[in-house]
Amino acid sequence: MLIAMSAEPGHDRAVPPLPAALVHAWPFIALGALGWIVAAAVAFLVPALASWRPVALAGLGVGLLGTTIFLLQLAAARRGARGAQAGLETYLDQK
């Protein structure tokens, strides 16, 4: 549990944990991917929105890169690698 610093000494308070819905990353990854896929489809299907194409493709690329990094960090955490990102315990298989 984290401790929040108070402006007054001796009045530190515990920070509550995040709600369960915010702990899981996959719904946010899926929602972001869906948004960029829709933007790319609209950009390529509507001729007036041709200027959106580079941004939509960049969004898809950055999302793919971020998801790849997340999956690599998750695999490293499963292996028990020392350099793995901390905080991925909710995604690891419980044995």
Buried (B, 14 or more C-beta within 10 A) or exposed (E): EEEEEEEEEEEEEEEEEEEEEEEEBEEEBEEBBEEBBEBBEEBBEEEEEEEBBEEBBEBBEEBEEEBEEBEEBBEBBEEEEEEBEEEBEEBEEEE
